[in-house]
Amino acid sequence: MDQSELLRFVTSTIENFGFRYLVTGSMVTIYFGEPRFTNDIDIVVDLPMEKIKEFCQAFPASEFYLNEEAIREAVRHCGQFNIIHPASGFKIDIIIPEDTTYNRSRFSRAMRVKPGEDYEASFASIEDVIIKKMEFYRDGGSEKHLRDITGVLKISGDRVDHTYIADWVLRLGLDSVWKAVLKRMGDKY
């Protein structure tokens, strides 16, 4: 199973349950920006506690590894858990969102895109991926987040809602990171 097939399988499984979700992270920055290798798929999912057992059963143990107790912990504490596809080496990070104003905004701005020839999925907006990448950079310092942001701005910058980003940059205390991004872009932006 290649990455696109895995994304199709996971998103269609989530949609069959009717859970609210959005693909985020590197998959989205690659879709809207510059290609790069990633071995994980990040998906934010509103997974109800009472559906965990059924959710686990949708990923056959012969093909996937996931831990039901880790999922319960993630749902209880708005954390994250992994689903691993050993045959391909790919990992799906499922993130359980907190009920915050920002997360409600992210879900309301989700976009239906066609990441593969024969399916659609809900992707986080370009702006929301940029904002989350800035948070991850602020919290962990990994340069890959800044590279992803600048890649998106180089390729899709004319489609970015700067007012939305500026508003959340202030609200989330990301102004120094946003300034670093803009400095990195230089004359190109």
Secondary structure, DSSP 8 states (H G I E B T S, - for coil): --HHHHHHHHHHHHHHHT--EEEETHHHHHHHS-----SEEEEEE---GGGHHHHHHTS-TTT-B--HHHHHHHHHHT-EEEEEETTTTEEEEEE-----HHHHHHHHT-EEEEEETTEEEEE--HHHHHHHHHHHHHHH--HHHHHHHHHHHHHHGGG--HHHHHHHHHHTT-HHHHHHHHHHHGGG-
